[in-house]
Amino acid sequence: MPTPRISVRLARNDDLVAIEALAKLATRDLLGPFLDASQQIASMDFTALDPWLIKDQTYFVIEVDGVIRASGGWSFRGGLVHSKEPVDPTPQMRSTGTARLRAMYTDPAMARKGIGRMVVSIAETSARLAGYTSMELLATPVGKLLYQVCGYTVLQDIRLTACNGTTFNLAHMTKDLTKPQSERRNDTDGRTPTWHLTSNTV
Ligand SMILES: CC(C)(COP(=O)(O)OP(=O)(O)OC[C@H]1O[C@@H](n2cnc3c(N)ncnc32)[C@H](O)[C@@H]1OP(=O)(O)O)[C@@H](O)C(=O)NCCC(=O)NCCS
């Protein structure tokens, strides 16, 4: 078997269609098995990519043999979950030092081969180099499994209500980007608040 050519680069505007197709596929095939039927339908509301991630140059794609097989990135803007336009267009997070991991997708044909872990690492390094000291995110059930092995801990379990009234259980997770892996604490679950959000992008 020939050695695959793997490359990492910043996402461009002309990648948007390919990334949205990837997001749909990943949501259906990799997140779908963790959801019930109505959640599976509503989950497609979450697949549109927030274009600010590309404009801000904080979103990455992984190509294998020239084909985009995974994507993900981080944001310095407000909102763990927000629509195609950010809730607040001003960069909010610089003062707190906390960046936000966003919109992680792997092609189901390449799942469980370590690509998701690679994207997390690239996003963390990019945020760290930009001066951020911690990362937070809202994790889907399958995302939570990935982030736990990447050293993230659960701050709170969160219930999100989609436009059609379907609820999703997500985890608000965090990671200190300044500490070596060996010094991080174990997972600690917290309270379960309810968030009501409509038409959003994870
Ligand atoms: C979450 C996602 C990006 C993971 O991508 P991936 O490339 O398969 O991840 P990796 O291969 O790097 O997995 C790393 C580890 O995460 C855990 N993991 C990932 N997917 C898992 C699954 N379906 N079941 C159990 N553990 C899983 C495992 O510990 C895995 O290590 P292992 O394969 O050596 O056991 C992918 O499943 C996806 O696109 N899901 C749909 C979209 C989504 O929910 N994104 C997260 C938004 S918060």
The ligand as a MOL file (V3000), in Angstrom:
LIG
                    3D

  0  0  0     0  0            999 V3000
M  V30 BEGIN CTAB
M  V30 COUNTS 48 50 0 0 0
M  V30 BEGIN ATOM
M  V30 1 C -15.3080 13.3610 17.2150 0
M  V30 2 C -14.5500 13.0530 15.9170 0
M  V30 3 C -14.0220 14.3590 15.3200 0
M  V30 4 C -13.3770 12.0970 16.2680 0
M  V30 5 O -12.5970 11.9150 15.0840 0
M  V30 6 P -11.5520 10.6960 14.8760 0
M  V30 7 O -10.6300 11.1100 13.7890 0
M  V30 8 O -12.2980 9.4250 14.7040 0
M  V30 9 O -10.8110 10.6790 16.2710 0
M  V30 10 P -9.4700 9.8520 16.6350 0
M  V30 11 O -9.2680 8.7250 15.6920 0
M  V30 12 O -8.3600 10.8250 16.7890 0
M  V30 13 O -9.8770 9.2540 18.0690 0
M  V30 14 C -9.1020 9.4910 19.2260 0
M  V30 15 C -9.7500 8.7870 20.3900 0
M  V30 16 O -11.0530 9.3330 20.6720 0
M  V30 17 C -11.9010 8.2770 21.1770 0
M  V30 18 N -13.0000 8.0490 20.2270 0
M  V30 19 C -13.2220 8.7010 19.0470 0
M  V30 20 N -14.3550 8.2360 18.4620 0
M  V30 21 C -14.8400 7.2730 19.2750 0
M  V30 22 C -15.9760 6.4110 19.2110 0
M  V30 23 N -16.8530 6.4500 18.1730 0
M  V30 24 N -16.1760 5.5250 20.2150 0
M  V30 25 C -15.3180 5.4620 21.2500 0
M  V30 26 N -14.2100 6.2580 21.3670 0
M  V30 27 C -13.9830 7.1450 20.3920 0
M  V30 28 C -11.0330 7.0330 21.2620 0
M  V30 29 O -10.4170 7.0210 22.5360 0
M  V30 30 C -9.9890 7.3190 20.1670 0
M  V30 31 O -8.7900 6.6150 20.3720 0
M  V30 32 P -8.6940 5.0590 19.8710 0
M  V30 33 O -9.3030 5.0050 18.5090 0
M  V30 34 O -7.2200 4.8080 19.8950 0
M  V30 35 O -9.4830 4.2640 20.8740 0
M  V30 36 C -15.4710 12.3030 14.8980 0
M  V30 37 O -16.0670 11.2040 15.5470 0
M  V30 38 C -16.5740 13.1560 14.3120 0
M  V30 39 O -16.3940 13.8150 13.2930 0
M  V30 40 N -17.7760 13.1000 14.9540 0
M  V30 41 C -18.9700 13.7850 14.4130 0
M  V30 42 C -18.9330 15.2790 14.6100 0
M  V30 43 C -18.7610 15.6320 16.0740 0
M  V30 44 O -19.5490 15.2270 16.9280 0
M  V30 45 N -17.7230 16.4270 16.3410 0
M  V30 46 C -17.4080 16.8930 17.6880 0
M  V30 47 C -18.0230 18.2480 17.8710 0
M  V30 48 S -17.8040 18.7650 19.5820 0
M  V30 END ATOM
M  V30 BEGIN BOND
M  V30 1 1 1 2
M  V30 2 1 2 3
M  V30 3 1 2 4
M  V30 4 1 2 36
M  V30 5 1 4 5
M  V30 6 1 5 6
M  V30 7 2 6 7
M  V30 8 1 6 8
M  V30 9 1 6 9
M  V30 10 1 9 10
M  V30 11 2 10 11
M  V30 12 1 10 12
M  V30 13 1 10 13
M  V30 14 1 13 14
M  V30 15 1 14 15
M  V30 16 1 15 16
M  V30 17 1 15 30
M  V30 18 1 16 17
M  V30 19 1 17 18
M  V30 20 1 17 28
M  V30 21 1 18 19
M  V30 22 1 18 27
M  V30 23 2 19 20
M  V30 24 1 20 21
M  V30 25 1 21 22
M  V30 26 2 21 27
M  V30 27 1 22 23
M  V30 28 2 22 24
M  V30 29 1 24 25
M  V30 30 2 25 26
M  V30 31 1 26 27
M  V30 32 1 28 29
M  V30 33 1 28 30
M  V30 34 1 30 31
M  V30 35 1 31 32
M  V30 36 2 32 33
M  V30 37 1 32 34
M  V30 38 1 32 35
M  V30 39 1 36 37
M  V30 40 1 36 38
M  V30 41 2 38 39
M  V30 42 1 38 40
M  V30 43 1 40 41
M  V30 44 1 41 42
M  V30 45 1 42 43
M  V30 46 2 43 44
M  V30 47 1 43 45
M  V30 48 1 45 46
M  V30 49 1 46 47
M  V30 50 1 47 48
M  V30 END BOND
M  V30 END CTAB
M  END
